[in-house]
């Protein structure tokens, strides 16, 4: 299905929308090496999904054989007369091999690599560490040497365990001399933890060329879940021999020489704390003499400081830009609820404060509250809203751009082009490199006699929506609407917190109308929201006085109590995306604002049918017009598993 959305400038990532030339590998002539490994990801009446993992080799730009890891995903449907290809995605990653030409006068040649590959550079810009094809490499410009710091692959590279990629390597921090802390999340292919899943934290001592395991935290969850829940914070202070790590709201300090494990903080909830990208800084809310304070802990210095604000104001931690703390300011009167009754800590302004406790920037708009913030790519994205009574209604987003560039611009990841392999990537050094062959070394693994395994209790109350697409778990979200957005882009599925199908791409009929749900109007003293909930419960055979319960419970809690099933909440998605649930016979409550709602009961290709309780009428309108009607709630929907 080649179209304009296909990126026909790269062979590294090819999709169903790429042209035929790129689907057929362009001018490359790859040959499969070893076996093809098939994984059946889903098999249903409507479709089947299969993921292939294999390796290919072919002659590169210098006419030398190069080796690549390939993932190829197919989603197909069997019709009466033909097979339909619903989705296709192929990624190719070059295995970094110092036996080939990997240095040029500009820098380090990576070839067909992920444009978002992880890397870190030391302060002087002389050492760069990077992860490619699930191997961690280090290049020292002054010593003109490459070091393979970590890999599960053996020298022969023929064992199937070598390329099982159910793990990921993350660079946590790098010191000025190039020593670094990194983690390996997921399934352990070999080594002392072979066959286990979890997160292993390592320290690489560059002066001794030794990798030491600092700690291992076991888990039975998948790799993305482990990354989300077990790697919120990890900072290793080599001088003190101390590891600081956060798991499910518990901050633990492990002193290895003394074999001491100390719980520093426990019971922190999402929104109460944030950590810097390198794990060095933690900001968290604490209670002191009945008041809420926010404390910043610097683990490198083992020091703390309180963020001072005006009396009656509360600091809401939002994140870090480098070492600068980003936070919101809230007052007791700013506390409210969203359109479904959940608590919201509105913030009337945002501030950015540096490590010297100086406020660098203040953001504030009259009558507009900050509800949440996302920090990334030199930009802070603010989710905003207005307050009517006690209820917050979302409005437009706003952005704060960080125009300051990194102090270390001596090494950059940059793209380049060749006719054979097309778009490729390389590290460009500001002062260039000598074009010659560097030395290659491997690290030594230090065996630690004392046990470094850390056991934690998992938070059973955590609620996340999981996105699966292209044969892999792609994301974890607290908001189901964000999960649907990603799953829609990937032609994937959303799994609910209780492991039910919450949303699927395409698995529905072309039109549907639920004729069992008839017109209704609110009872005396009942809001249209309460009327919708009452009608949904009646549809499932439950007679409930919803209005009397709404003061003490949220809509989700009421539905789960009486339906004995899982309630689903989505915010920020479109009415069109609700077709999957409507097709399953689920009337979907769509919020207009904090107390008014409509009930979605049908759809076709371009419209949605709904009941407007205020008039008791049934309407059919386009998805776009319905979405405009729901803008006051941030396009919030409530449904359930049927």
PADODREN-69074 format. One record per residue (C-alpha): x, z, y; residue in one letter. Coordinates in steps of 0.25 Angstrom, whole numbers, plus 5000, padded with zeros to 4 digits. Layout:
% PADODREN-69074
    x    z    y lumlo
    X    Z    Y     a
...
% end
This chain:
% PADODREN-69074
    x    z    y lumlo
 5000 5000 5000     x
 5011 4996 5010     x
 5007 4999 5024     x
 5013 5003 5038     x
 5014 5018 5033     x
 5025 5014 5023     x
 5039 5016 5028     x
 5046 5004 5024     x
 5059 5008 5030     x
 5063 5017 5018     x
 5065 5017 5003     x
 5066 5032 5002     x
 5051 5034 5003     x
 5042 5023 4999     x
 5027 5025 4998     x
 5014 5017 4994     x
 5014 5012 5009     x
 5028 5006 5008     x
 5030 4991 5006     x
 5033 4984 4993     x
 5048 4982 4996     x
 5050 4997 4998     x
 5042 5001 4986     x
 5051 4992 4978     x
 5064 4999 4984     x
 5068 4988 4994     x
 5081 4982 4991     x
 5086 4994 4982     x
 5086 4991 4967     x
 5084 5005 4961     x
 5086 5008 4946     x
 5079 5020 4939     x
 5090 5030 4934     x
 5085 5039 4923     x
 5071 5043 4920     x
 5058 5042 4928     x
 5051 5055 4929     x
 5036 5055 4930     x
 5027 5066 4936     x
 5012 5065 4935     x
 5008 5072 4947     x
 4992 5070 4947     x
 4983 5063 4937     x
 4968 5062 4941     x
 4956 5053 4939     x
 4959 5047 4953     x
 4974 5045 4952     x
 4988 5049 4946     x
 5001 5053 4953     x
 5014 5051 4947     x
 5028 5054 4952     x
 5041 5048 4947     x
 5055 5054 4949     x
 5067 5045 4946     x
 5080 5040 4951     x
 5085 5026 4954     x
 5099 5021 4958     x
 5102 5008 4966     x
 5113 5002 4974     x
 5114 5008 4988     x
 5119 5003 5001     x
 5133 5004 4996     x
 5130 4997 4983     x
 5132 5010 4976     x
 5122 5016 4966     x
 5113 5026 4972     x
 5104 5036 4965     x
 5090 5040 4971     x
 5079 5050 4967     x
 5065 5043 4967     x
 5051 5049 4967     x
 5040 5039 4965     x
 5025 5044 4966     x
 5013 5036 4961     x
 4998 5039 4963     x
 4989 5030 4956     x
 4975 5028 4952     x
 4970 5020 4940     x
 4958 5010 4944     x
 4950 5002 4934     x
 4958 4989 4937     x
 4971 4994 4943     x
 4980 5006 4946     x
 4980 5010 4961     x
 4993 5016 4967     x
 4987 5027 4977     x
 5001 5032 4981     x
 5015 5029 4980     x
 5028 5036 4985     x
 5042 5035 4982     x
 5054 5043 4987     x
 5069 5039 4985     x
 5080 5049 4988     x
 5095 5045 4986     x
 5103 5055 4979     x
 5115 5058 4988     x
 5128 5054 4981     x
 5141 5056 4987     x
 5148 5046 4978     x
 5141 5035 4986     x
 5143 5032 5001     x
 5136 5044 5008     x
 5145 5045 5020     x
 5146 5035 5032     x
 5152 5036 5046     x
 5138 5041 5051     x
 5136 5052 5040     x
 5130 5055 5027     x
 5122 5044 5020     x
 5110 5049 5012     x
 5103 5036 5009     x
 5088 5036 5004     x
 5085 5051 5008     x
 5073 5058 5013     x
 5072 5058 5028     x
 5068 5072 5028     x
 5080 5077 5019     x
 5084 5092 5022     x
 5098 5094 5028     x
 5106 5104 5037     x
 5118 5102 5046     x
 5128 5114 5050     x
 5130 5117 5064     x
 5142 5109 5066     x
 5136 5097 5060     x
 5147 5095 5049     x
 5139 5099 5037     x
 5126 5093 5032     x
 5118 5098 5020     x
 5106 5089 5015     x
 5097 5088 5003     x
 5095 5074 4996     x
 5089 5071 4983     x
 5087 5086 4980     x
 5102 5089 4982     x
 5109 5097 4993     x
 5121 5091 4999     x
 5131 5096 5010     x
 5141 5087 5018     x
 5152 5093 5025     x
 5158 5084 5036     x
 5171 5092 5038     x
 5174 5092 5024     x
 5168 5078 5021     x
 5162 5083 5009     x
 5148 5083 5002     x
 5143 5095 4994     x
 5132 5094 4984     x
 5126 5108 4987     x
 5114 5108 4977     x
 5108 5099 4967     x
 5101 5101 4954     x
 5107 5088 4949     x
 5119 5089 4939     x
 5131 5079 4939     x
 5125 5070 4929     x
 5112 5069 4936     x
 5105 5065 4923     x
 5097 5078 4920     x
 5082 5077 4924     x
 5084 5090 4931     x
 5092 5084 4941     x
 5081 5076 4949     x
 5069 5085 4947     x
 5066 5087 4961     x
 5056 5099 4961     x
 5065 5106 4970     x
 5070 5105 4985     x
 5082 5109 4992     x
 5081 5115 5006     x
 5092 5118 5016     x
 5089 5132 5022     x
 5101 5134 5031     x
 5115 5130 5034     x
 5126 5138 5040     x
 5137 5132 5050     x
 5147 5130 5039     x
 5137 5122 5030     x
 5133 5133 5020     x
 5118 5133 5018     x
 5106 5140 5011     x
 5097 5131 5004     x
 5085 5132 4994     x
 5080 5124 4982     x
 5065 5125 4980     x
 5057 5121 4968     x
 5061 5119 4953     x
 5075 5122 4949     x
 5081 5111 4941     x
 5093 5118 4936     x
 5102 5130 4938     x
 5099 5145 4936     x
 5085 5143 4940     x
 5082 5130 4932     x
 5067 5129 4929     x
 5063 5138 4939     x
 5056 5135 4953     x
 5058 5142 4966     x
 5068 5142 4978     x
 5083 5144 4976     x
 5090 5148 4989     x
 5105 5144 4989     x
 5117 5146 4998     x
 5128 5136 4999     x
 5141 5141 5004     x
 5149 5129 5009     x
 5162 5136 5010     x
 5162 5139 4995     x
 5154 5127 4991     x
 5145 5137 4983     x
 5129 5137 4981     x
 5124 5151 4979     x
 5109 5154 4975     x
 5104 5164 4985     x
 5090 5166 4979     x
 5080 5160 4969     x
 5065 5162 4972     x
 5057 5158 4960     x
 5043 5151 4961     x
 5033 5144 4952     x
 5028 5135 4963     x
 5031 5121 4966     x
 5043 5117 4975     x
 5035 5115 4988     x
 5028 5128 4986     x
 5041 5135 4984     x
 5047 5129 4997     x
 5035 5133 5005     x
 5034 5148 4999     x
 5048 5152 4995     x
 5057 5145 5006     x
 5050 5150 5019     x
 5063 5157 5022     x
 5077 5158 5016     x
 5089 5162 5023     x
 5102 5166 5017     x
 5112 5174 5025     x
 5125 5172 5017     x
 5133 5182 5025     x
 5124 5193 5022     x
 5120 5188 5008     x
 5106 5189 5011     x
 5094 5180 5009     x
 5081 5180 5017     x
 5069 5173 5011     x
 5054 5173 5013     x
 5044 5171 5002     x
 5029 5172 5004     x
 5030 5181 5016     x
 5041 5190 5011     x
 5055 5190 5017     x
 5066 5194 5008     x
 5080 5198 5010     x
 5090 5197 4998     x
 5104 5203 4999     x
 5111 5197 4987     x
 5124 5206 4988     x
 5115 5219 4988     x
 5105 5212 4979     x
 5094 5217 4988     x
 5081 5210 4991     x
 5073 5216 5003     x
 5059 5212 5007     x
 5060 5211 5023     x
 5046 5206 5026     x
 5034 5204 5017     x
 5019 5199 5018     x
 5022 5189 5029     x
 5011 5178 5030     x
 5011 5164 5034     x
 5012 5163 5049     x
 5019 5177 5050     x
 5033 5171 5049     x
 5042 5159 5051     x
 5056 5156 5047     x
 5066 5146 5053     x
 5070 5134 5045     x
 5084 5140 5041     x
 5077 5153 5037     x
 5086 5161 5047     x
 5074 5166 5056     x
 5061 5172 5052     x
 5050 5176 5062     x
 5039 5184 5057     x
 5028 5193 5062     x
 5029 5208 5059     x
 5020 5220 5063     x
 5026 5231 5071     x
 5018 5243 5076     x
 5005 5235 5074     x
 5010 5223 5082     x
 5015 5209 5077     x
 5029 5205 5080     x
 5037 5193 5076     x
 5051 5196 5071     x
 5062 5185 5070     x
 5072 5188 5059     x
 5086 5181 5059     x
 5091 5182 5045     x
 5105 5176 5049     x
 5107 5188 5058     x
 5098 5198 5051     x
 5091 5201 5064     x
 5077 5202 5069     x
 5070 5200 5083     x
 5056 5202 5088     x
 5049 5191 5095     x
 5045 5198 5108     x
 5031 5193 5114     x
 5021 5199 5124     x
 5013 5211 5120     x
 5001 5207 5112     x
 5007 5193 5108     x
 5010 5190 5093     x
 5021 5180 5089     x
 5016 5170 5078     x
 5029 5164 5071     x
 5028 5149 5070     x
 5042 5144 5067     x
 5056 5141 5071     x
 5062 5129 5078     x
 5077 5131 5073     x
 5079 5146 5077     x
 5069 5146 5088     x
 5056 5154 5085     x
 5043 5147 5087     x
 5031 5156 5088     x
 5017 5158 5094     x
 5011 5169 5102     x
 4997 5175 5099     x
 4989 5186 5104     x
 4978 5194 5097     x
 4967 5186 5104     x
 4973 5173 5098     x
 4970 5177 5084     x
 4958 5169 5079     x
 4953 5161 5067     x
 4952 5146 5063     x
 4940 5138 5060     x
 4939 5144 5046     x
 4941 5159 5050     x
 4956 5160 5047     x
 4964 5168 5056     x
 4972 5161 5067     x
 4984 5167 5075     x
 4983 5158 5088     x
 4995 5157 5097     x
 4994 5155 5112     x
 5008 5151 5114     x
 5021 5147 5106     x
 5035 5151 5109     x
 5049 5146 5104     x
 5060 5157 5105     x
 5074 5156 5101     x
 5084 5165 5094     x
 5088 5172 5107     x
 5073 5176 5109     x
 5071 5166 5121     x
 5058 5159 5122     x
 5061 5144 5122     x
 5047 5138 5123     x
 5033 5142 5125     x
 5021 5134 5122     x
 5007 5137 5126     x
 4994 5130 5130     x
 4982 5137 5137     x
 4970 5139 5127     x
 4977 5133 5115     x
 4982 5141 5104     x
 4994 5138 5094     x
 4988 5139 5080     x
 5001 5135 5072     x
 5014 5128 5073     x
 5023 5119 5064     x
 5037 5117 5067     x
 5045 5105 5063     x
 5053 5093 5067     x
 5057 5099 5081     x
 5042 5101 5084     x
 5032 5112 5084     x
 5018 5108 5081     x
 5007 5117 5086     x
 4993 5118 5080     x
 4984 5122 5092     x
 4970 5127 5094     x
 4960 5133 5103     x
 4952 5146 5101     x
 4937 5147 5102     x
 4933 5162 5101     x
 4941 5166 5089     x
 4942 5152 5082     x
 4954 5143 5084     x
 4952 5128 5083     x
 4963 5118 5082     x
 4967 5108 5093     x
 4978 5099 5094     x
 4993 5101 5090     x
 5004 5102 5100     x
 5019 5100 5098     x
 5032 5107 5103     x
 5044 5098 5101     x
 5058 5104 5100     x
 5067 5094 5108     x
 5080 5102 5105     x
 5088 5095 5095     x
 5097 5102 5085     x
 5110 5106 5089     x
 5116 5100 5077     x
 5114 5085 5078     x
 5127 5081 5072     x
 5121 5077 5059     x
 5107 5070 5058     x
 5099 5064 5047     x
 5097 5049 5050     x
 5091 5037 5044     x
 5098 5023 5042     x
 5094 5010 5036     x
 5101 5000 5026     x
 5094 4987 5021     x
 5095 4992 5006     x
 5091 5007 5007     x
 5084 5006 5020     x
 5081 5019 5027     x
 5091 5030 5023     x
 5097 5043 5029     x
 5110 5049 5032     x
 5116 5061 5040     x
 5123 5056 5053     x
 5134 5064 5058     x
 5136 5064 5073     x
 5151 5061 5072     x
 5150 5053 5060     x
 5158 5054 5047     x
 5170 5049 5041     x
 5165 5038 5031     x
 5171 5042 5019     x
 5168 5048 5005     x
 5166 5064 5006     x
 5169 5074 4995     x
 5158 5079 4986     x
 5157 5093 4981     x
 5147 5101 4973     x
 5144 5116 4976     x
 5146 5127 4966     x
 5134 5136 4962     x
 5136 5151 4963     x
 5130 5159 4952     x
 5124 5172 4958     x
 5124 5184 4948     x
 5113 5192 4955     x
 5099 5187 4954     x
 5094 5179 4966     x
 5079 5177 4961     x
 5069 5182 4971     x
 5055 5184 4966     x
 5043 5184 4976     x
 5028 5186 4974     x
 5020 5173 4978     x
 5009 5174 4989     x
 4997 5172 4981     x
 4988 5170 4994     x
 4996 5159 5000     x
 4987 5147 5002     x
 4993 5133 5002     x
 4988 5118 5000     x
 4998 5110 4992     x
 5000 5095 4994     x
 5004 5086 4983     x
 5007 5071 4985     x
 5017 5060 4980     x
 5019 5068 4967     x
 5024 5081 4974     x
 5020 5093 4981     x
 5021 5090 4996     x
 5016 5101 5004     x
 5010 5115 5005     x
 5001 5119 5017     x
 4992 5130 5021     x
 4983 5121 5028     x
 4975 5112 5018     x
 4974 5101 5029     x
 4989 5100 5030     x
 4989 5098 5015     x
 4979 5087 5015     x
 4986 5080 5026     x
 4999 5079 5018     x
 4992 5076 5005     x
 4984 5065 5012     x
 4997 5058 5017     x
 5003 5059 5003     x
 4990 5055 4995     x
 4991 5069 4989     x
 4983 5081 4985     x
 4981 5095 4991     x
 4981 5107 4982     x
 4974 5120 4987     x
 4980 5134 4987     x
 4973 5137 4974     x
 4978 5124 4968     x
 4966 5115 4969     x
 4965 5101 4974     x
 4961 5102 4988     x
 4963 5088 4992     x
 4967 5074 4986     x
 4970 5061 4991     x
 4960 5051 4987     x
 4953 5058 4975     x
 4939 5056 4980     x
 4927 5046 4980     x
 4926 5037 4992     x
 4913 5044 4997     x
 4906 5057 4994     x
 4894 5064 4999     x
 4890 5078 4995     x
 4875 5078 4994     x
 4874 5092 4989     x
 4877 5097 5003     x
 4865 5096 5012     x
 4863 5098 5027     x
 4863 5113 5031     x
 4864 5121 5044     x
 4869 5134 5048     x
 4861 5147 5046     x
 4858 5156 5057     x
 4871 5162 5063     x
 4879 5153 5054     x
 4890 5143 5059     x
 4891 5129 5054     x
 4904 5134 5047     x
 4897 5145 5040     x
 4885 5135 5036     x
 4895 5125 5030     x
 4902 5136 5022     x
 4888 5141 5017     x
 4884 5127 5014     x
 4896 5125 5006     x
 4894 5138 4998     x
 4880 5134 4995     x
 4884 5120 4990     x
 4892 5128 4980     x
 4881 5137 4977     x
 4884 5149 4985     x
 4875 5156 4995     x
 4883 5163 5005     x
 4881 5169 5019     x
 4893 5163 5025     x
 4891 5167 5039     x
 4892 5182 5035     x
 4905 5180 5028     x
 4912 5171 5038     x
 4916 5183 5047     x
 4924 5189 5036     x
 4930 5177 5029     x
 4935 5163 5031     x
 4927 5151 5026     x
 4937 5149 5015     x
 4936 5163 5011     x
 4921 5162 5010     x
 4921 5149 5002     x
 4931 5155 4992     x
 4923 5168 4990     x
 4910 5161 4987     x
 4915 5148 4980     x
 4926 5154 4972     x
 4935 5142 4975     x
 4946 5138 4985     x
 4943 5135 4999     x
 4951 5124 5006     x
 4954 5123 5020     x
 4960 5111 5027     x
 4963 5110 5042     x
 4968 5098 5050     x
 4964 5087 5040     x
 4953 5077 5041     x
 4939 5076 5036     x
 4943 5064 5028     x
 4952 5072 5020     x
 4940 5081 5016     x
 4935 5070 5007     x
 4942 5075 4995     x
 4935 5088 4995     x
 4921 5082 4999     x
 4922 5073 4987     x
 4924 5085 4978     x
 4910 5090 4983     x
 4916 5100 4993     x
 4909 5101 5006     x
 4920 5103 5016     x
 4918 5112 5028     x
 4924 5105 5041     x
 4926 5114 5053     x
 4922 5109 5067     x
 4927 5122 5073     x
 4927 5137 5070     x
 4913 5139 5066     x
 4907 5125 5065     x
 4909 5116 5053     x
 4903 5104 5046     x
 4902 5101 5031     x
 4909 5088 5025     x
 4901 5083 5013     x
 4904 5068 5012     x
 4913 5056 5015     x
 4916 5042 5014     x
 4928 5033 5018     x
 4926 5036 5033     x
 4916 5047 5035     x
 4913 5061 5031     x
 4899 5067 5030     x
 4896 5081 5034     x
 4885 5091 5037     x
 4885 5097 5051     x
 4878 5111 5049     x
 4875 5112 5064     x
 4864 5101 5063     x
 4863 5101 5048     x
 4866 5086 5048     x
 4874 5077 5040     x
 4884 5067 5047     x
 4894 5057 5043     x
 4906 5054 5052     x
 4920 5048 5052     x
 4931 5057 5047     x
 4937 5056 5061     x
 4925 5061 5068     x
 4923 5072 5059     x
 4938 5076 5061     x
 4935 5076 5076     x
 4923 5086 5074     x
 4933 5095 5066     x
 4944 5095 5076     x
 4940 5109 5082     x
 4944 5115 5068     x
 4957 5107 5067     x
 4949 5099 5056     x
 4947 5111 5046     x
 4940 5110 5033     x
 4936 5120 5022     x
 4933 5116 5008     x
 4934 5122 4994     x
 4939 5118 4980     x
 4927 5114 4972     x
% end
